[in-house]
Every structure is written in C-alpha cells, then in structure tokens.
Amino acid sequence: GDSSSGTAMLLLPLFRRVRRLRLARVSTLRADALAASLAHLSQLRELDISDTPVLCRAQPVCIAIARHCIHLTKLNLRSGVHRGDDAVTDETVSAIVDRCRQLRELDVGGARKVVGVGLASITAKLIHLRCLSLAGCD
C-alpha cells in the first residue's frame, strides 16, 4: 500500500552504495520522496522509474537526477500511462544530459514534450550512448 511505499522511500538513503534501482510501475511513488532520496544515492548507475506517477511531475525528479546521479549509465523515464503537464520535457532531458554524461542507455519513450532541444542535447553530449528509445515521442 501507500504506507509501505513511503517507508521504502525513507529507507533508501540508508543504502548509499546502491547501484541499481528499479521502481518501474510503482503506483504509489511520490516525486518529492524520490527526489529527496536520490540526493543520497550518488553511486547509482541504473535507475528505472518507467510508468510511475512521478513522470506526471517529472521536473523535481529530473533535477535531482541531474544533481546527484551523475554516474548513471542507464536511465529509464518511459511514460506509458502516466502523463501530465509537467512530464519529461526537452528542458528536463537537457538538464540530465548536461550532467549525466556516462549514459549508455536512455529511454524517454512516450515523452511527447521531448522534440528538438532535448534530442539535440542527447546527440551532442552523450558520446557513450549505445541505446536510445524515443518510442511514442512526437
């Protein structure tokens, strides 16, 4: 339920050496809780928050990723069901790409607001990128 997900988010900072975090389809995931937890996970290499409600309010989470998770090699921001006005955009993708230069895999499928600037930033700055998913982007 909601309380167990909240408890799990509170415990994440205790696992500072976590390298892979998969939260795909966790329907109770809150953007503010995830953003706060990411500040303690600087060793993170893989993050999957695909198809979560967080992607409806993606800006605080994307800012936290850009600030604290600079060693990411794999990031999944695919938004299938959960879309909103503050979803993943060119601006948020650019912020992540500016700081997370080691990304090898990036999935922004379904992010209808990733079109020009975000794509240009990806191609110009992610020299290690091997896998890119843009399925469902306009």
Summary of the structure (lengths in Angstrom):
residues: 138
radius of gyration: 13.7
end to end distance: 34.5
largest distance: 41.9
contacts: 454
relative contact order: 0.14
helix: 40%
strand: 14%
